[in-house]
Amino acid sequence: MDYSRISLRPFRPSDAEDFLAWARDDKVTHYLRWNTITSREEALIYIQHVAIPHPWRQSICLDDRSIGYISIKRNPATTDTGPTWVTPLGVSIGVKELSRQL
């Protein structure tokens, strides 16, 4: 595998078709906090209103085509020792799309 083909970048509206290819797969979205995307219109709305505005949500790309995403969100939390931050990392990759393109 040539790892130089893999990159991270901000989502773009033009990613809607590639995004839909993996975001409509229930196996990919099963553990995500959002529902399976079922149409190009839903994909575009999600990209424009959720992915693009989020400062730490990036598209995982293979040859500049979206095959998944990585997201970091910083949340305030309280522990026994006082206030702190919890920083969950979310990663999702469309395995079918990735395996077809390799």
Secondary structure, 3 states (H helix, E strand, C coil): CCHHHEEEECCCHHHHHHHHHHHCCHHHHCCCCCCCCCCHHHHHHHHHHHHCCCCCEEEEEECCEEEEEEEECCEEEEECCEEEEECCEEEEECHHHHHHHC
